[in-house]
């Protein structure tokens, strides 16, 4: 073997054999080319909800209503394209109103930037829109707050709004419906001092429905002046009606004689007292009543609202005095008077008062007279007048006397 390995020709033959072996192991090359085959992909349908709708129109001068905020889009096509569109949502649903005229109309919703391998169905496919002229108008702002927030013993003044006017932009017919522009102050708890808060503007129609408009500015500052506004005043007793016959009201006492009122500064200045009204027409014995304290217009609250009233009475005894002569007063000496009714020139008198007093009185304690100072010759009806003790009351059985005035004989 060593001799063979050293032989140069032997080695060349071995190398040739190895080369032929390697060549035979390589596959023959083919001249045919592999052709591309287009295999259709799997078809799919997907629905995408809440796809926003974009509207193209003259936003400077027009207002459009009736456009749906979102629509439902159903895509159909190759699954890969459908899934990509669903994931990216790189398409746009829109309504083109750039050339539309003012008024009501039905317009078609469209879609763009969608792969041409997909078809789309929109729900809804059409919209009933109203195109109106955009109007901007200035309105006064009215402050609004809950009076229950004001602590007891305090009163709120006129609220101040800054700025007190706002510009409101919207469709012409909506602007014409505006009835109230309010800045509502929203606070918690009670307040005893002047407060300033930011309040959002609310625009309402006559039925207090909120209107869709643009307000500038959207918020204003509302200042509510709050201050103490109380005053202590006496409680006056006002007696109403007439006591029953034979009853005298000897006194009316209150368990509380002063009240505290809450009102505006001007009302407090002009209020000197409050009152209770006691109807004595049905009181015939000592009575305790619970009555309301009556306040005048402008007073917001009174404390106490009711008080106890003690009514003291004295039942009177009645007595009839008869045959009291009628006297004349003021008649000139050149005239004389003759009574026709009562013919005898006397009258009867019913008296009422405390029993002991009434029992001691008689006809001589009373003077009955008629005043003739302004009368001339002729027949007259004259009111009978009475003078008597101040601690009793009386009533004439006949209150008018008929008499004739004639000249005296010389």
C-alpha positions in Angstrom: 0.0 0.0 0.0 2.8 2.3 0.8 4.2 1.9 -2.7 0.8 2.5 -4.3 0.4 5.7 -2.2 3.7 6.9 -3.4 2.8 6.2 -7.0 1.7 9.5 -8.6 -0.5 7.9 -11.3 -2.3 5.8 -8.8 -3.4 9.0 -6.9 -4.6 10.7 -10.1 -6.8 7.7 -10.9 -8.4 7.7 -7.4 -9.1 11.5 -7.7 -10.8 11.0 -11.1 -13.0 8.2 -9.7 -14.1 10.4 -6.7 -15.0 13.3 -9.1 -17.1 11.0 -11.2 -18.9 9.7 -8.1 -19.7 13.2 -6.9 -21.1 14.3 -10.3 -23.4 11.3 -10.5 -24.9 12.2 -7.1 -26.2 15.7 -8.3 -29.8 15.5 -9.7 -30.4 16.6 -13.2 -31.6 20.3 -13.6 -35.0 20.8 -15.2 -35.8 23.4 -17.7 -39.5 23.6 -16.7 -40.6 26.7 -14.4 -43.1 26.5 -11.5 -46.2 28.5 -12.4 -48.0 30.8 -9.8 -51.6 29.7 -8.9 -54.2 32.2 -7.6 -56.2 30.4 -4.9 -59.3 32.4 -3.7 -59.3 33.4 0.0 -62.1 32.7 2.4 -65.0 35.1 2.2 -66.4 36.7 5.4 -69.1 39.2 6.6 -68.7 41.4 9.7 -70.8 44.2 11.2 -69.2 47.1 12.9 -71.4 49.1 15.3 -71.2 52.8 16.4 -69.2 54.0 13.4 -69.2 57.9 13.6 -70.7 59.9 10.8 -68.9 63.0 9.5 -70.8 65.8 7.9 -69.4 68.3 5.4 -71.2 71.6 5.2 -70.8 75.4 5.6 -70.3 75.4 9.4 -69.9 79.2 9.4 -73.4 80.0 8.2 -75.5 76.9 8.5 -76.8 74.6 11.2 -77.7 70.9 10.3 -79.9 68.7 12.4 -81.1 65.1 11.8 -77.6 63.6 11.2 -77.2 60.3 13.1 -74.2 60.4 15.4 -73.2 56.8 14.4 -74.3 54.1 12.0 -73.9 50.4 11.7 -71.5 49.2 8.9 -71.7 45.7 7.5 -68.5 44.7 5.5 -68.4 41.8 3.1 -65.3 40.4 1.3 -62.1 38.4 1.8 -61.6 37.5 5.4 -58.2 39.1 5.7 -59.5 42.4 4.3 -62.6 42.4 6.4 -60.6 41.7 9.6 -58.1 44.5 8.7 -60.9 47.0 8.1 -62.6 46.0 11.3 -59.5 46.4 13.3 -58.2 49.6 11.8 -61.5 51.3 10.8 -59.4 53.3 8.3 -62.5 54.2 6.3 -65.0 57.1 6.8 -68.8 57.3 6.7 -69.9 60.8 5.7 -72.7 63.0 4.4 -71.8 65.7 1.9 -74.0 68.8 2.2 -71.6 71.3 0.7 -74.0 72.1 -2.1 -77.2 71.5 -0.2 -79.8 74.3 0.2 -81.7 75.5 3.3 -84.6 73.3 4.1 -85.6 69.7 4.8 -84.3 66.9 2.7 -83.3 63.2 2.6 -79.6 62.5 1.9 -77.7 59.3 1.4 -74.9 58.3 3.8 -71.7 57.4 2.0 -68.4 55.6 2.8 -64.9 56.2 1.5 -61.3 55.0 1.9 -62.6 51.4 1.9 -60.7 48.6 0.1 -62.1 48.0 -3.4 -62.2 44.3 -2.5 -64.9 45.0 0.1 -68.5 46.0 -0.1 -70.3 47.9 2.6 -73.9 48.3 3.7 -74.9 51.2 6.0 -77.7 51.1 8.5 -79.3 53.6 8.3 -78.5 54.3 4.7 -80.4 57.6 4.5 -81.0 60.5 6.9 -83.7 63.1 7.0 -81.8 66.4 7.7 -82.9 69.9 8.2 -80.5 72.7 7.1 -81.1 76.1 8.7 -79.5 79.5 8.8 -77.1 79.9 11.7 -78.1 82.8 14.0 -76.3 84.5 16.8 -78.2 86.6 19.3 -77.4 88.2 22.7 -79.5 87.4 25.7 -79.7 88.6 29.3 -78.8 86.0 32.0 -81.0 85.4 35.0 -79.4 84.1 38.2 -81.2 81.2 39.9 -80.5 79.7 43.3 -82.3 77.8 46.1 -83.4 80.1 48.9 -83.4 77.2 51.3 -79.6 77.5 51.2 -79.8 80.8 53.1 -79.3 80.2 56.8 -82.2 81.2 59.1 -81.9 84.8 60.3 -80.2 85.8 57.0 -81.6 87.1 53.8 -80.3 87.1 50.2 -80.3 90.2 48.1 -80.5 90.5 44.3 -78.0 88.1 42.7 -75.4 89.7 40.3 -74.3 87.9 37.2 -71.0 88.7 35.5 -71.2 88.9 32.6 -74.9 89.5 32.5 -75.2 88.9 28.8 -74.2 85.9 26.6 -74.1 85.2 22.9 -76.2 82.2 21.8 -75.7 80.6 18.4 -78.0 78.0 16.9 -80.6 77.3 14.2 -83.0 80.3 13.6 -86.1 78.4 14.8 -84.3 77.2 18.0 -83.1 80.8 18.8 -86.7 82.0 18.4 -87.9 79.4 21.0 -85.5 80.6 23.7 -87.6 81.7 26.8 -85.1 81.5 29.6 -81.3 81.9 29.9 -80.4 80.9 33.5 -77.3 80.6 35.5 -78.1 78.1 38.3 -75.9 78.3 41.4 -75.3 74.9 42.8 -74.1 74.8 46.4 -74.3 72.5 49.4 -75.1 73.4 52.9 -76.3 76.7 54.2 -74.7 80.1 53.7 -74.5 83.2 56.0 -72.1 85.4 53.9 -72.0 86.8 50.4 -70.9 84.1 48.0 -69.5 84.1 44.4 -69.6 80.9 42.4 -69.2 79.8 38.8 -72.4 78.7 37.2 -73.1 77.0 33.9 -75.6 78.6 31.5 -78.8 76.7 30.8 -81.0 77.7 27.8 -84.6 76.7 28.0 -87.9 77.0 26.1 -91.2 77.9 27.7 -91.8 74.3 28.8 -88.4 74.3 30.4 -86.9 72.0 27.8 -83.2 72.3 27.2 -82.3 73.7 23.8 -79.3 72.6 21.8 -77.4 75.8 21.2 -73.8 77.1 21.5 -73.4 79.6 24.4 -70.5 82.0 24.7 -69.3 82.1 27.4 -70.6 78.8 28.7 -70.2 79.8 32.4 -70.6 83.0 34.3 -69.9 84.2 37.8 -72.9 84.6 40.1 -72.6 86.7 43.3 -75.4 86.3 46.0 -75.2 89.0 48.7 -76.2 87.6 52.1 -76.6 89.4 55.3 -78.4 89.2 58.7 -81.8 90.6 58.5 -83.8 90.3 61.8 -85.7 92.6 64.1 -87.6 92.2 67.4 -91.0 93.9 67.4 -93.9 94.0 69.8 -97.0 91.9 69.3 -100.2 94.0 69.2 -103.6 92.6 70.1 -106.4 93.5 67.7 -109.9 92.8 69.0 -112.4 91.6 66.4 -116.2 91.4 66.7 -118.5 92.3 69.6 -118.8 90.3 72.8 -122.1 88.5 73.4 -124.8 90.4 75.3 -124.0 90.6 78.9 -120.3 89.9 78.5 -117.5 92.4 79.0 -113.9 91.7 78.0 -111.9 92.8 81.0 -108.4 91.9 79.6 -106.4 90.1 77.0 -103.0 88.8 77.9 -100.3 87.2 75.7 -97.8 84.6 77.0 -95.2 86.3 74.7 -95.3 90.0 73.9 -92.5 90.2 71.3 -91.6 88.5 68.1 -88.5 88.3 65.9 -89.1 88.9 62.2 -86.9 88.2 59.1 -87.3 90.4 56.1 -85.4 92.7 53.7 -83.8 95.8 55.1 -86.5 98.1 53.7 -89.4 96.0 55.1 -87.7 95.8 58.6 -87.4 99.6 58.5 -91.1 100.1 57.9 -92.3 97.4 60.3 -93.0 98.5 63.9 -95.1 95.6 65.1 -96.9 92.3 64.3 -100.3 91.3 65.6 -102.7 88.7 66.8 -106.4 89.0 66.0 -108.8 87.9 68.8 -112.4 87.3 67.8 -114.4 88.0 70.9 -117.9 87.5 69.4 -118.2 84.0 70.8 -116.3 84.3 74.0 -118.6 84.3 77.1 -116.1 83.0 79.7 -112.4 83.2 80.5 -110.6 81.5 77.6 -107.1 80.5 76.5 -106.6 80.5 72.7 -103.6 79.5 70.5 -103.5 82.1 67.7 -101.2 82.7 64.7 -98.9 85.8 64.7 -100.0 87.8 61.7 -97.3 89.5 59.6 -97.5 92.0 56.7 -96.4 91.4 53.1 -92.6 91.2 52.7 -91.9 89.6 56.0 -90.3 86.2 55.3 -90.6 84.6 58.7 -91.7 85.4 62.3 -90.7 83.6 65.5 -92.8 82.5 67.3 -95.4 81.7 64.7 -98.2 81.1 67.2 -98.8 82.3 70.8 -101.2 81.7 73.6 -103.8 84.4 74.3 -105.6 84.5 77.6 -109.0 86.4 77.4 -110.6 87.5 80.7 -114.3 88.3 80.7 -116.8 89.6 83.1 -120.4 88.4 82.6 -122.8 91.3 82.9 -126.2 91.5 84.5 -129.0 93.2 82.5 -131.6 95.6 83.8 -134.5 97.4 82.2 -135.1 101.1 83.2 -138.4 102.5 82.0 -140.1 105.9 81.9 -136.9 108.0 81.7 -137.9 111.5 80.6 -136.5 112.8 77.3 -134.9 116.2 77.6 -134.2 118.7 74.8 -131.0 120.6 74.3 -130.0 123.5 72.0 -133.5 124.7 71.2 -133.8 128.5 70.8 -136.2 130.3 73.3 -138.4 131.4 70.4 -139.3 127.7 69.7 -140.9 124.9 71.7 -140.9 121.2 71.0 -143.6 118.6 71.5 -142.9 114.8 71.3 -145.2 112.8 69.0 -143.4 109.5 69.6 -143.0 108.6 72.3 -146.1 110.6 73.1 -145.4 110.9 76.8 -141.8 112.0 76.2 -140.2 109.1 78.0 -138.0 106.2 76.8 -136.9 102.8 78.1 -133.3 101.8 78.5 -131.7 98.4 78.9 -128.4 98.5 80.9 -125.7 95.8 81.2 -122.7 95.6 83.6 -121.2 94.0 86.6 -124.0 92.7 88.9 -123.2 94.9 91.9 -123.1 98.0 89.7 -126.2 97.3 87.8 -128.2 96.7 90.9 -127.4 100.1 92.4 -128.4 102.1 89.3 -131.8 103.5 88.6 -133.4 106.0 86.1 -131.9 109.0 87.9 -128.4 107.9 86.9 -129.1 108.3 83.2 -129.9 111.4 81.1 -131.8 110.8 77.8 -131.9 113.8 75.4 -132.2 115.0 71.9 -130.1 117.7 70.3 -132.2 120.3 68.5 -129.6 123.0 68.0 -129.6 122.7 64.2 -133.3 122.2 63.7 -136.0 124.7 62.6 -139.7 124.8 62.8 -141.5 121.6 61.6 -141.6 117.9 62.2 -138.4 116.0 62.8 -136.9 112.5 63.5 -134.1 112.9 66.1 -131.7 110.4 67.5 -132.0 109.9 71.2 -128.7 110.2 73.1 -127.7 108.8 76.5 -125.4 110.0 79.2 -124.6 107.5 82.0 -121.9 105.8 84.1 -118.8 104.6 82.2 -118.7 101.2 83.8 -121.9 99.9 82.2 -123.2 99.6 78.7 -126.7 100.3 77.5 -129.2 99.9 74.7 -132.2 102.1 73.9 -135.4 100.2 73.2 -136.4 103.1 70.9 -133.6 105.0 69.4 -135.5 107.7 67.4 -137.9 110.3 68.7 -140.5 112.1 66.5 -141.3 115.6 67.5 -142.7 118.9 66.3 -141.0 122.3 66.7 -143.2 125.4 66.7 -142.8 129.0 67.6 -143.5 130.0 71.2 -146.5 132.2 71.8 -145.5 135.7 72.9 
